[in-house]
Amino acid sequence: MDADPTPADLLLTIAALREMVAAKDAALIAALAGLKTKALEIEKLKLQVARLRRHRFGQSSEKLGRTADQLELALEDLETAEAEHPVVAAETGETDGEAAEPAARRPRRKPLPETLPREEVVHDPESGTCDCPRCGGQLRRLGEDRTKILEYEPGRYKVVEHVRPKFSCRSCESITQAPASLPIAHGRLGPGLLAHILVSKFDDHLPLYRQAEIFARHGIDLSRSTLADQVGHVFGLLRPLIEALERDVISSAKLHADDTPVPVLAPGTGKTKTGYLWAYVRDDRPCGGPAPPAVLYRYSPGRSGEYPRSHLKDFRGFLQADGYAGFGDLYRPGADGRASVIEVACMAHVRRKFYDIAEDAKTKAPIATEALERIKPLYRIEAEIRSQSAERRRQVRQAKARPLMDDFRAWLEDKRDRLDPRSDTAKAIAYALNRWTALTRYLDDGRLEIDNSAAERAMRAVAVGRKNWLFAGADIGGERAAAMYTLFTSESENPSAK
């Protein structure tokens, strides 16, 4: 029988076990360090391989391709602007009063494809008789002029040949002929095709150089330069209509406002700068108003308050927007102590701040969660009274929404006094309380809305367009796009939902 271990033996055993554990710990630490080193080496090798692959498969060519696309857009905007303000006849030697393009820069026209279907339209003299409009004498056919234009119908292209017979008077020898009646003098694109190009560019966000590629696939030679020239001429024709729309929107009693950044190519640098597109929305449908919905878009190269002040210099009424400080000067009283523009704040922005806290919090956010629950019934009330008369909306809000808002304010003030003012929740509460008068203004006027969602919806078209283009070629491209957005969205049945 083995003797029981002595205390000395136990001490030796314990020491040996400690050494074994220490050795294993050291080996484990070394192994972990080795693994970390290997992981770093692997990541380093991955980066090196990725760089080699990018170099091998033409990173430079891709970069050059993007730069070329930006330059195409730059040329597109500049040439469109040039066509919008063409050289006058006196400077080009024209005698018929029409604008002309310098011969040295005029591209040589290629014949229209013979494979396209043909259609002939004959324009008889306005009189519709065989009598001379000047002296009443008998007319005899002298000849005719033929103008071939390329036209577009949904799904197909065709060539329409406009025939304008010439007649001479047997008595006085004067010549009678119907006018050309084309949208662009000396142009060869029909009104349907011109409308298609504009819609594709400004509503479908398809730049002209891409449209030129589409035409080429159909065997039609229309260069980006030619398309830009045509767009510029049409924009000049549409300008009076766009300006009338702008005046109509500004004359409204209330507007929603919002802005969004857009990339703009900085010529000569190969880089982009940031411009801004502003939307001023009139939408009286929720309160049953008679005015049709419309959106006025404006472009600016910056975001300072001078731009909305300029856009809204003739506006008098309620302006519903977010808390952007640039609108502040619009709300200041004038010399008579009254403000010409009255601020209406946005509950959706208040809600969003609490929502972000509740969603991003690593732990529970009871105050933010309760704030969302207190806001929810306010929107249920708005859903109940949507499309009802302004007076009915005011009555329901006074009876149902005002008590909820009064309780909400008391609750916010109580929570604010208990929180660190530097916390995100305290900042969200301060955002709401600092705008409380403007935030509750909708309760007293049934024409107003609880939030600024109408303006945010009007920006969806811009969000889609940003994926496809840059306002390249200088700020003039942004100004033109804003004007065309005004035309396209205001003519639709539901502009704020585009």
Disulfide bonds with the S-S distance in Angstrom:
none
